[in-house]
């Protein structure tokens, strides 16, 4: 059973999902990735969500980015929306964040698959101290990289 179930609106969203998968692998979080369109295959979205035992869902989509909302309409488990950049960036962003009352979607920035992976892990870490520790270690490593980058820049 994957802890995080990721749905892509189309195969073209795969690069964003790769960033998410990289973070989840690093943190030891199980996941599954599938393609299911909110508009072209709504029945497939419903079947996948209803059959999934995942604790967290992630919907990655461009254009209208309706997929995260469609997932959220089918479950009370947390849903994270990742709008994908394209020709109508603002529409994708607004669709991910402007949900009606009672059907929330947590949203990360445009193309921020890695942030969706971190947020999914943070949600899971509430009940998983070992995962929380891995997240804390990741945060410390990121801070050390910033300090090292600063040292490099200061030499210019």
MOBEL-V899422 format. One record per backbone hydrogen bond with DSSP energy under -0.5 kcal/mol. CO is the residue of the C=O (numbers start at 0). NH is the residue of the N-H. Records with the same first field share a line. If there is no record, write none. Layout:
CO=NH + NH
This chain:
2=54 + 55
3=5 + 31
4=57
5=33
6=59
7=35
9=12
10=13
12=15 + 16
13=17
14=18
15=19
16=20
17=21
18=22
19=23
20=24
21=25
22=26
23=27 + 28
24=27
29=2 + 3
31=5
33=7
36=40
40=44
41=45
42=46
43=47
44=48
45=49
46=50
47=51
54=77
55=4
56=79
57=6 + 59
58=60 + 81
59=8
60=83
61=64
65=69
66=70
67=71
68=72
70=73 + 74
71=74
77=56
78=105
79=58
80=107
81=60
82=110
85=88
87=91
88=92
89=93
90=94
91=95
92=96
93=97
96=98
99=102
105=80
107=82
108=111
110=112
111=115
112=116
113=117
114=118
115=119
116=120
117=121
118=122
119=123
120=124
121=125
122=125
123=126
124=127
127=131
128=132
129=133
130=134
131=135
132=136
133=137
134=138
135=139
136=140
137=141
138=142
139=143
140=144
141=145
142=146
143=147
144=148
145=149
146=150
147=151
148=152
149=153
150=154
151=154
152=155
